[in-house]
C-alpha cells in the first residue's frame, strides 16, 4: 500500500523576487558614465585651448607694445641737430608687403639714419626690425627712401601669422600742429601715426574669415608720435 508523504509548507524554500541588475540597466549606466566622461574631457580640452590662446595673445600684445615703445624713443631723435631743410628728416615707405619708417639726426658730428621695418621673415613669420644705414651714406640731404638699409636688431617676432605677407603696421606721416611728448605748447611738427591690430582684433578677423560677419570688428591700436625736432 503506497505511502502518502505530507510536506509542510514551512519546509518548502521560500520564493523571492529576482535581485541585482539587468543587462539593460548595466548598458544604460555605462552610457551615462561615458557621456559624463566625454563632457569632462571636452571641458578640459576647451580650458587648455583657452589658456594657450590667452598666453599667445598676451605675448603678441606685449611684444608689439614693447617694440613700438622702443621705436618711439628712437624716433623722437628725428631731426635733432639738423640745419639742412632741403630734405625732410623723417619719411615712410610701403613696398612689396614691407612697411618702413625712416628718420635722421645728428649725433655729435656724425649723421645717423635709423628706421623701423615691418617685414616678412619666413613662411609664417613677421618681424619688426630696427634698421640703419652706413654712416657714410647718411648725409644731411640724402633721400631716406633711396638708401640701402640693414637690420640692426629685431625688436619683435610674430610666428604662426595667418597672412605673413600682410604687414602688421600701417603708418601715415603728416605735418600738423601737435604737442611733443603730449605736453607743452602745440606747434607745427611732423606727426607719425602708426596703427596695428591687437590680438583680439586678429582673432575677430580670423573668425569673420571663417564665418562671415560672425563677430563685431574692433578698431586697431593707434600710436601717434609728434616729433619735436622736425
Secondary structure, DSSP 8 states (H G I E B T S, - for coil): --------GGGS-------S--HHHHHHHHHHHHHHHHHHHHHHHHHHHHHHHHHHHHHHHHHHHHHHHHHHHHHTTTTTT----SS-SEEEEEETTEEEEEEEEEETTEEEEEEEEEEE-SSS-EEEEEEE--TTT--SS--GGGS--EEEEEEEEE-S-TTTTS-SEEEEEEEEEE-GGG-S--EEEEEEEEEE--HHHHHHHHHHHHSTT-S-----EEEEEEETT-
